[in-house]
Amino acid sequence: MFDKLDTFVNFHQQALNIREKRQNILAANIANSDTPNYQARDIDFNAELIKALNNQSNINHFNLNTTACNHIQGAVSPKPNQNLLYRIPYQASADGNTVEMDQERTIFIDNSIHYQSNLTFLSEQFKNVMSVLQKG
């Protein structure tokens, strides 16, 4: 039972992390809607989720160099290599900006709904586990 729960939680944890990163990218697009030559960006959610579930994005760790004996040893994980994509606009703008606000808002809201769904699924799963543990 706990293996299934661990797999379930890991899936939703990875999905939430990627949804959060996507939300930040979409928010940057909206914030730069009036910036000349700004190129709207996005990520392929499914491809990033598959990479995260296969642990391909967290393989590399870097050791920090110390120059004195009192320095603390540590390791730093780089940010996952996100393949940021450029959004192709439906209608070109005169200033070179590719942000289309209607499309960005729609994608932003869709991503928010999926984020909230992941949280709801996790919450319900934990409620079910707590219910089983209290009865047992």
PEHU-V158938 format. One record per pair of residues at least 24 apart in sequence whose ideal C-beta (glycine too) atoms are under 7 Angstrom apart, sorted by the first residue. I is the first residue (numbers start at 0). GAP is how many residues later the second one is. D is the distance in Angstrom with one decimal. If there is no record, write none. Layout:
i=I gap=GAP d=D
i=I gap=GAP d=D
//
This chain:
i=4 gap=124 d=6.3
i=7 gap=117 d=6.0
i=8 gap=113 d=6.8
i=10 gap=42 d=6.8
i=11 gap=106 d=5.0
i=11 gap=109 d=6.2
i=11 gap=110 d=4.9
i=13 gap=35 d=6.1
i=13 gap=38 d=4.1
i=13 gap=39 d=5.7
i=14 gap=34 d=6.0
i=14 gap=103 d=5.2
i=15 gap=99 d=6.6
i=15 gap=102 d=5.2
i=16 gap=35 d=7.0
i=17 gap=27 d=6.1
i=17 gap=30 d=4.9
i=17 gap=31 d=5.6
i=17 gap=34 d=6.2
i=18 gap=92 d=5.9
i=18 gap=95 d=6.0
i=18 gap=96 d=4.4
i=18 gap=99 d=6.8
i=20 gap=61 d=6.7
i=21 gap=89 d=5.4
i=22 gap=88 d=5.5
i=22 gap=89 d=6.9
i=22 gap=92 d=6.9
i=25 gap=78 d=6.1
i=25 gap=81 d=5.9
i=25 gap=82 d=4.6
i=25 gap=85 d=6.3
i=28 gap=70 d=5.1
i=28 gap=75 d=5.1
i=29 gap=74 d=5.2
i=29 gap=78 d=6.7
i=31 gap=67 d=6.4
i=32 gap=64 d=6.9
i=32 gap=66 d=4.4
i=32 gap=68 d=5.6
i=34 gap=62 d=6.3
i=35 gap=59 d=4.1
i=35 gap=60 d=6.0
i=35 gap=61 d=6.1
i=36 gap=58 d=6.8
i=36 gap=59 d=4.0
i=36 gap=60 d=6.6
i=37 gap=59 d=5.0
i=37 gap=61 d=6.3
i=38 gap=47 d=5.2
i=38 gap=59 d=5.3
i=39 gap=47 d=3.9
i=39 gap=58 d=4.6
i=39 gap=59 d=4.6
i=39 gap=64 d=6.9
i=40 gap=43 d=4.8
i=40 gap=44 d=6.7
i=40 gap=45 d=6.3
i=40 gap=46 d=6.8
i=41 gap=43 d=5.3
i=41 gap=45 d=5.5
i=42 gap=39 d=5.5
i=42 gap=40 d=6.6
i=42 gap=41 d=6.2
i=42 gap=42 d=6.4
i=43 gap=39 d=6.8
i=43 gap=41 d=6.5
i=47 gap=34 d=6.5
i=56 gap=24 d=6.3
//
